[in-house]
């Protein structure tokens, strides 16, 4: 079963688009699926993560926000293989 990462995003957020693009090769390297959720479509997520977007999650674990921390995410993904 592939690891699923969740990217909390907004359609008008350039940082969100940047993180999604930077994450793509890393997700491919580890065979991870990336689910992009619009934080504004879910009041609970918006209340929790509003000012932190974009946020990259694995389950409830926050891996990074604002910018992709590629070394941290790579280390995390290697550790859960």
C-alpha positions as CSV (number, residue, x, y, z in Angstrom):
1,X,0.0,0.0,0.0
2,X,1.4,3.4,-1.0
3,X,2.1,6.0,1.5
4,X,-0.4,8.9,1.2
5,X,0.6,12.4,1.9
6,X,-1.9,15.2,2.2
7,X,-1.1,18.7,1.0
8,X,-3.4,21.3,2.4
9,X,-3.6,24.0,-0.2
10,X,-5.5,26.9,-1.7
11,X,-6.2,27.5,-5.3
12,X,-4.9,31.1,-5.2
13,X,-1.8,30.4,-3.1
14,X,1.6,30.5,-4.9
15,X,3.4,28.9,-2.0
16,X,0.9,26.0,-2.3
17,X,1.6,25.6,-6.0
18,X,5.4,25.8,-5.3
19,X,5.2,23.1,-2.6
20,X,3.1,20.8,-4.8
21,X,5.6,21.1,-7.7
22,X,8.6,20.6,-5.4
23,X,7.0,17.6,-3.7
24,X,6.2,15.7,-7.0
25,X,9.7,14.2,-7.6
26,X,10.1,13.3,-4.0
27,X,6.7,11.6,-3.9
28,X,7.6,9.7,-7.1
29,X,11.0,8.7,-5.6
30,X,9.3,7.1,-2.6
31,X,6.1,5.9,-4.4
32,X,3.9,8.1,-2.3
33,X,0.6,9.4,-3.4
34,X,-0.2,13.0,-2.8
35,X,-3.8,14.1,-2.1
36,X,-4.3,17.9,-2.4
37,X,-7.1,19.3,-0.3
38,X,-8.5,22.8,-0.5
39,X,-8.3,24.0,3.1
40,X,-11.0,26.5,2.4
41,X,-13.5,23.7,1.6
42,X,-13.4,22.3,5.1
43,X,-14.2,24.6,8.1
44,X,-12.3,22.4,10.5
45,X,-9.1,22.3,8.4
46,X,-9.4,26.0,7.7
47,X,-9.7,26.8,11.4
48,X,-6.7,24.6,12.3
49,X,-4.3,25.4,9.5
50,X,-5.5,28.7,8.0
51,X,-2.3,30.8,8.5
52,X,0.1,27.8,8.0
53,X,-1.0,26.8,4.4
54,X,0.5,25.1,2.6
55,X,0.8,22.2,5.0
56,X,2.2,18.7,4.2
57,X,0.8,15.9,6.4
58,X,1.2,12.2,6.7
59,X,-1.9,11.2,8.6
60,X,-1.9,13.6,11.6
61,X,1.8,14.2,11.4
62,X,2.7,17.6,10.1
63,X,5.9,17.3,8.0
64,X,6.3,21.0,7.0
65,X,4.4,24.1,6.2
66,X,5.0,27.2,4.1
67,X,7.9,25.6,2.2
68,X,8.8,22.0,1.4
69,X,11.5,20.8,3.8
70,X,12.8,18.2,1.4
71,X,15.6,16.7,3.6
72,X,13.1,16.3,6.5
73,X,10.4,14.7,4.2
74,X,13.0,12.4,2.6
75,X,14.2,11.2,6.0
76,X,10.7,10.7,7.2
77,X,9.6,8.8,4.1
78,X,12.7,6.6,4.3
79,X,12.0,5.8,7.9
80,X,8.4,4.6,7.3
81,X,9.2,2.3,4.4
